[in-house]
């Protein structure tokens, strides 16, 4: 049967996309020309903050003193998990050396970028986990300098737990500046910072647009939209667990899509029955976000069988993909488009968001069809090198000369010619592109 929508979204992640390009472009231009002073002015305007921008050791220590010991232990636990996973990822990239033809050796080398700028959101919620995810992976990659930037609150500054997490995870500098001005400060090397080679971390539409505009001058992890999550569940799944997991992701924001794809009408109807009460039981801000997300963006899709379920999921290419169905190995092998996969009831997106070790900075809005999320590899440049003996270069020079002439690139051809003439005097070579 064709997919049946028991609940269809009335909006999409692109429906209410505001054109912020001109606003962000103007701010970036002002800060690039005005430097530190301009950045401070925007911080005062948008963050209502006029305190110290670069946190001192004393300020970091004072913030740490405000963090309860139990939370410190949880942050350390999450940091250790993310670090171990990042170290395992890094181990998959190795330097390579191979003899392509006798005497011609080519190689690969992995080099970390010099300076990383990690953006840690601080709007609706204090994103402690984002500090852990972004700073830890940069540290494991081997970046020489890591800046963590987070929006300060009026009269308070950056949330103490964010400061503590960034420090524990290895940030060299912690900056009390958010929004476009925070991104600009890291990119342009303001306040004595090295210019960032890469910007990473989630943020609102203004932060995302700033990264889009600056991409090319600086590397970025990805351009992220509203977070989204999809659950694949069969008739054996627990409706309450499915419903709670959907609601847990809908609380991210009013425009955060959540989707349920199932081959069981009974399960779908039960989940739709449970969700409203679960939303109503949330605290006010979370409740309003989840209610709007469920009303406007959520979908419940009924499929004929698991193959159609998997195909539907691949079409959506969700940021987070949960499977609560039998034969988890089949799903792991079959599914191909997702940011991060959560197999079985015993794990949940919330684990990945906070503490299990995989990174929570992931592709949204269907981008999982062509890219993965933040990893230690994003901070590393995979570069190549080569060297050759004179004999080893002979066959390569001949091919280079003839191919270059066929392309009309005589200068390239002569770079090969001159070597053949020097290394093999007295030999005659056919260096033309003709028969």
C-alpha positions in Angstrom: 0.0 0.0 0.0 1.0 3.6 -0.4 2.1 5.5 2.7 -0.9 6.7 4.7 -0.6 9.9 6.7 -2.6 9.5 9.9 -1.2 13.0 10.8 0.4 15.3 8.3 2.5 18.4 9.0 0.9 21.7 8.1 4.3 23.4 8.1 7.9 22.4 7.2 11.2 23.6 8.5 11.4 26.0 5.6 7.9 27.4 5.9 8.7 30.2 8.4 12.3 30.7 7.3 13.0 34.4 7.8 15.2 36.2 5.5 17.9 37.2 7.9 20.7 37.5 5.3 20.8 41.3 5.1 20.7 41.7 8.9 23.6 39.2 9.4 25.6 40.6 6.5 25.4 44.1 8.0 26.4 43.0 11.4 29.4 41.0 10.1 30.5 44.0 8.0 30.2 46.3 11.0 32.3 44.0 13.2 34.9 43.3 10.6 35.5 47.1 10.1 34.9 48.1 13.7 36.8 45.3 15.5 36.5 44.8 19.2 34.5 47.9 19.9 31.8 47.1 17.3 31.6 43.5 18.7 31.1 44.9 22.2 28.4 47.3 21.0 26.4 44.4 19.5 27.0 42.4 22.7 25.5 45.2 24.7 22.6 45.6 22.3 21.6 41.9 21.8 22.9 40.2 25.0 22.4 43.2 27.3 25.9 42.4 28.6 28.8 44.8 29.2 31.0 42.6 31.4 34.3 41.0 30.6 34.4 39.3 27.2 37.4 36.9 27.7 36.9 35.0 30.9 39.9 35.1 33.3 41.2 32.1 35.2 39.6 33.6 38.3 36.2 34.0 36.6 36.4 30.4 35.4 37.3 29.2 38.9 34.4 31.2 40.4 32.0 29.7 37.9 33.2 26.2 38.7 32.6 26.9 42.4 28.9 27.5 41.5 28.5 24.1 39.9 27.2 21.3 42.2 29.5 18.4 42.7 27.0 15.9 41.3 26.6 17.9 38.1 30.4 18.2 37.8 30.6 14.4 38.0 28.0 14.0 35.3 29.8 16.5 33.1 33.1 14.6 33.6 31.3 11.3 32.8 29.8 12.7 29.5 33.2 14.2 28.6 35.0 10.9 29.1 32.4 9.1 26.9 32.7 11.7 24.1 36.5 11.7 24.4 36.7 7.9 24.1 34.5 7.8 21.1 36.4 10.7 19.5 39.7 8.9 20.1 38.3 5.8 18.5 37.2 7.9 15.5 40.6 9.4 15.2 42.2 6.0 15.1 40.3 5.3 11.9 42.4 7.9 10.1 46.0 7.0 9.6 48.9 8.3 7.6 49.4 6.4 4.4 52.4 5.7 2.1 52.1 3.7 -1.0 54.4 3.1 -4.0 52.1 3.9 -6.9 54.6 2.7 -9.5 58.2 1.7 -8.9 60.0 4.8 -7.6 56.9 7.0 -7.3 55.6 7.2 -3.7 52.4 9.0 -2.7 51.1 9.5 0.7 48.3 10.8 2.9 48.7 12.8 6.1 46.1 13.9 8.6 46.7 17.3 10.1 44.5 19.0 12.7 43.4 22.6 11.9 45.2 25.2 14.0 42.3 27.1 15.7 38.8 25.9 16.3 35.8 28.2 17.3 33.1 26.3 19.2 29.7 28.0 19.5 27.7 26.9 22.6 24.0 28.1 22.5 22.6 29.8 25.5 19.1 31.0 24.5 16.1 29.0 25.6 18.3 26.4 27.4 21.9 26.3 28.7 23.5 23.8 26.3 26.1 22.2 28.6 26.3 19.2 26.3 27.2 21.4 23.3 30.3 22.5 25.1 31.2 18.9 25.8 30.5 17.8 22.2 32.4 20.6 20.4 35.3 21.2 22.6 36.2 17.6 23.4 36.3 16.5 19.8 38.5 19.5 18.9 40.9 18.7 21.7 41.1 15.0 20.6 41.7 16.1 17.0 44.8 18.1 18.2 43.7 21.7 17.5 46.3 24.0 18.9 43.8 26.6 20.2 40.1 26.1 21.0 37.8 29.0 21.8 34.4 28.4 23.3 31.9 31.2 22.8 28.5 31.3 24.5 25.9 34.1 25.0 26.1 35.7 28.4 23.0 36.7 30.4 22.5 40.2 31.7 24.3 40.7 35.0 25.2 37.1 35.1 27.5 36.1 32.2 27.8 32.7 30.7 26.0 29.9 32.6 28.5 28.5 35.2 27.9 24.9 34.1 28.7 25.8 30.5 31.9 27.6 31.6 32.9 24.5 33.7 32.2 22.1 30.9 34.2 24.1 28.3 37.1 24.4 30.7 37.1 20.7 31.7 36.9 19.6 28.1 39.9 21.7 27.1 38.9 25.1 25.8 41.9 27.5 25.8 39.7 30.6 25.8 36.1 31.0 27.0 34.3 34.0 25.5 31.2 35.6 26.9 29.7 36.6 23.6 26.9 35.0 21.6 25.0 35.4 18.3 26.5 36.8 15.2 29.0 38.9 17.2 30.4 35.8 18.8 30.8 34.0 15.5 32.4 37.1 14.0 34.8 37.5 16.9 36.2 34.0 16.5 36.4 34.3 12.7 38.1 37.7 12.6 40.4 37.0 15.5 39.1 39.7 17.8 40.0 40.2 21.5 43.5 38.8 20.9 42.2 35.4 19.6 43.8 33.5 16.7 41.5 33.6 13.7 39.4 30.4 13.7 40.1 27.9 10.9 36.7 26.2 11.6 33.5 27.2 13.3 31.4 24.4 14.9 28.3 24.1 17.0 24.6 24.6 16.8 22.9 28.0 17.1 19.8 30.0 16.1 18.9 31.2 12.6 21.2 34.2 12.9 24.2 32.1 13.9 23.4 29.6 11.1 23.3 32.4 8.6 26.5 33.9 9.8 28.2 30.6 9.3 26.7 30.3 5.8 28.0 33.7 4.8 31.5 33.2 6.3 31.9 29.7 4.9 34.9 29.7 2.5 36.8 32.3 4.6 36.5 29.8 7.4 35.5 26.1 7.5 32.2 25.1 9.2 30.8 21.9 10.5 27.4 22.3 8.7 24.6 24.7 8.2 21.9 23.5 10.6 18.2 24.1 10.8 15.7 23.1 13.4 16.4 19.8 15.0 14.3 16.8 13.8 13.7 13.2 14.8 12.1 10.1 13.3 11.0 6.9 15.1 10.6 3.6 13.2 8.3 1.4 15.4 6.6 -1.9 14.7 3.6 -3.4 16.5 5.8 -4.8 19.3 7.0 -1.4 20.4 5.9 0.2 23.6 3.5 3.0 22.8 4.4 5.0 25.9 8.1 4.8 25.2 7.5 5.9 21.6 5.3 8.8 22.7 7.7 10.0 25.4 10.6 9.9 22.9 8.7 12.0 20.4 7.7 14.6 23.0 11.3 14.7 24.3 12.5 15.9 20.9 9.6 18.2 20.2 10.5 20.3 23.2 13.6 21.6 21.4 11.6 24.2 19.7 8.3 25.2 18.1 9.5 24.3 14.7 11.3 21.0 15.5 9.7 18.2 13.4 9.1 14.8 14.9 7.9 11.8 12.8 6.5 8.4 13.6 6.7 5.7 10.9 5.1 2.4 11.6 3.4 -0.6 10.1 0.9 -0.9 13.0 -2.2 1.2 13.0 -3.0 0.3 16.6 0.4 1.5 17.7 0.1 4.8 15.7 -3.4 5.5 17.2 -2.3 4.8 20.7 0.8 7.0 20.4 -1.3 9.9 19.1 -3.7 9.4 22.0 -0.8 9.6 24.6 1.2 12.5 23.2 -1.1 15.5 24.2 -1.2 14.6 27.9 2.6 14.0 27.9 3.1 17.5 26.4 0.7 19.1 28.9 2.7 17.6 31.8 5.9 19.5 30.7 7.1 22.8 32.3 5.6 25.9 30.6 8.4 26.8 28.1 9.0 23.1 27.1 5.2 22.6 26.9 4.7 25.5 24.5 7.5 24.4 22.3 6.4 20.8 22.1 2.7 21.7 21.6 3.5 23.9 18.6 6.0 21.4 17.2 3.5 18.5 17.5 0.6 20.5 16.1 2.4 22.1 13.1 5.3 19.9 12.2 4.7 16.3 13.4 3.7 13.5 11.2 2.5 9.9 11.7 2.9 7.7 8.7 1.5 4.2 8.3 3.4 1.8 5.9 2.7 -1.7 4.6 5.9 -3.3 5.9 9.3 -2.7 7.2 10.9 -2.2 3.8 8.5 0.6 3.1 9.2 2.0 6.6 12.9 2.0 5.8 12.4 3.6 2.4 10.3 6.3 4.0 12.9 7.0 6.6 15.6 7.3 4.0 13.5 9.7 2.1 13.2 11.9 5.2 16.9 11.6 6.1 16.3 12.5 9.7 18.9 14.1 12.0 18.0 11.6 14.7 16.7 8.1 13.8 15.3 5.7 16.4 14.4 2.1 15.7 12.0 0.4 18.1 11.3 -2.8 16.2 12.4 -6.4 16.0 15.5 -7.6 14.2 17.7 -4.6 14.9 20.6 -5.9 12.8 18.3 -5.8 9.7 17.6 -2.2 10.3 21.3 -1.3 10.9 22.2 -2.9 7.6 19.3 -1.5 5.6 19.0 2.2 6.7 21.3 4.6 5.0 20.3 8.2 5.6 20.4 9.6 9.1 22.6 11.8 11.3 22.8 9.4 14.2 21.0 6.0 14.7 19.5 4.7 18.0 18.8 1.0 17.9 16.3 -0.5 20.4 14.2 0.8 23.3 17.3 0.6 25.6 18.8 3.7 24.1 17.2 7.0 23.1 18.1 10.3 21.3 18.4 12.0 24.7 21.4 9.7 25.5 23.2 10.8 22.4 22.2 14.4 23.0 23.8 14.4 26.4 26.2 11.7 27.6 26.5 8.4 25.7 29.6 9.4 23.6 28.4 10.0 20.0 28.2 13.6 18.9 24.9 15.6 19.0 25.9 18.2 16.4 24.2 16.5 13.4 22.8 17.3 9.9 19.2 18.6 9.8 16.6 19.3 7.2 17.4 16.3 5.1 21.2 17.0 4.9 21.8 13.5 6.3 21.3 12.3 2.8 24.8 13.5 1.9 26.7 14.2 5.2 27.3 13.0 8.7 27.6 15.0 11.9 30.4 16.6 13.8 33.3 14.3 14.5 37.0 14.4 15.2 37.5 14.2 11.4 35.8 17.6 10.8 38.8 19.3 12.6 41.4 17.4 10.5 42.7 18.1 7.0 43.5 15.0 5.0 46.3 16.1 2.8 48.5 14.3 0.2 52.2 14.3 -0.6 54.5 12.6 -3.1 58.1 12.0 -3.9 59.9 10.1 -6.6 63.2 8.8 -7.8 64.3 10.0 -11.2 63.6 6.6 -12.7 60.2 6.5 -10.9 59.2 9.9 -12.4 59.9 8.8 -16.0 56.6 7.1 -17.0 54.6 9.7 -15.1 56.5 12.6 -16.9 55.7 11.0 -20.3 52.0 10.7 -19.5 51.9 14.2 -18.0 53.5 15.8 -21.0 51.2 14.1 -23.5 48.0 14.6 -21.5 48.8 18.2 -20.9 49.4 18.9 -24.6 46.1 17.2 -25.5 44.4 19.6 -23.1 46.2 22.6 -24.5 48.2 23.2 -21.3 51.7 23.6 -22.8 53.2 25.0 -19.6 52.3 21.9 -17.7 53.8 19.8 -20.5 57.1 21.6 -20.4 57.4 21.0 -16.6 57.5 17.3 -17.5 59.7 17.9 -20.5 62.5 19.6 -18.6 62.8 16.8 -16.1 63.0 14.1 -18.9 65.7 16.1 -20.6 67.7 16.6 -17.4 67.3 13.1 -16.0 67.6 11.1 -19.2 70.0 13.0 -21.5 70.4 11.6 -24.9 67.1 9.7 -24.9 64.4 10.6 -27.4 60.8 10.8 -26.2 57.5 11.1 -28.1 56.0 14.0 -26.2 53.4 15.0 -28.6 49.6 14.5 -28.2 49.4 13.1 -31.8 49.3 9.5 -33.0 
